[in-house]
């Protein structure tokens, strides 16, 4: 069975600080996909990034960066120079690739609530 | 495209009443998912469809819940009869085929309160 653990339930930082959100996953599959979603106070779920299990390259997008390490089954998310607008709940999710009609079923972690104070 | 559209955004109903949540997926997306978000259980998949056919409904909590997708542009999630423990935010999401790799696009959710 697949599982995603986000051990940090809540993080509070002051604006301009860097912050890393941890994500650890469990899966028996060799092919899988990892995602991060953002849920701002307005409630919608916003897709941030997708990474497949064969691509361990770190990715940077503006102030956001992701560190994927298969050896530790982790997919951590770092926000550099955090801003108040980054305040949200962030979810890490896992999807196991199947060759039938399994589609893109997501198993979500419990989420990390990030509060960025001015 | 306007994205995944859910209605209503908020629903308050009395215990025992029937509730119907609606979803319009993004055009061209073959997969449709219903998720539920609660404080206790987080985000959990209830059911998903591929080309309008239900594929996996193992997440549906009990027989009071049912979902349909009569065509490619519309799906419903029905709870009958509703109970206070059904109070949650229900999300609909859609995606293109991708053997697990395509990201799901979520609607804004329906916040259901059963009193």
Boltz contact constraints between the chains, C-beta under 6 A:
constraints:
  - contact:
      token1: [A, 33]
      token2: [B, 100]
      max_distance: 6.0
  - contact:
      token1: [A, 33]
      token2: [B, 101]
      max_distance: 6.0
  - contact:
      token1: [A, 43]
      token2: [B, 109]
      max_distance: 6.0
  - contact:
      token1: [A, 44]
      token2: [B, 108]
      max_distance: 6.0
  - contact:
      token1: [A, 45]
      token2: [B, 106]
      max_distance: 6.0
  - contact:
      token1: [A, 47]
      token2: [B, 103]
      max_distance: 6.0
  - contact:
      token1: [A, 50]
      token2: [B, 103]
      max_distance: 6.0
  - contact:
      token1: [A, 52]
      token2: [B, 101]
      max_distance: 6.0
  - contact:
      token1: [A, 95]
      token2: [B, 100]
      max_distance: 6.0
  - contact:
      token1: [A, 96]
      token2: [B, 100]
      max_distance: 6.0
  - contact:
      token1: [A, 97]
      token2: [B, 99]
      max_distance: 6.0
  - contact:
      token1: [A, 97]
      token2: [B, 100]
      max_distance: 6.0
  - contact:
      token1: [A, 101]
      token2: [B, 50]
      max_distance: 6.0
  - contact:
      token1: [A, 101]
      token2: [B, 55]
      max_distance: 6.0
  - contact:
      token1: [A, 103]
      token2: [B, 31]
      max_distance: 6.0
  - contact:
      token1: [A, 103]
      token2: [B, 48]
      max_distance: 6.0
  - contact:
      token1: [A, 103]
      token2: [B, 50]
      max_distance: 6.0
  - contact:
      token1: [A, 104]
      token2: [B, 95]
      max_distance: 6.0
  - contact:
      token1: [A, 104]
      token2: [B, 100]
      max_distance: 6.0
  - contact:
      token1: [A, 104]
      token2: [B, 102]
      max_distance: 6.0
  - contact:
      token1: [A, 104]
      token2: [B, 104]
      max_distance: 6.0
  - contact:
      token1: [A, 105]
      token2: [B, 45]
      max_distance: 6.0
  - contact:
      token1: [A, 108]
      token2: [B, 42]
      max_distance: 6.0
  - contact:
      token1: [A, 108]
      token2: [B, 43]
      max_distance: 6.0
  - contact:
      token1: [A, 110]
      token2: [B, 42]
      max_distance: 6.0
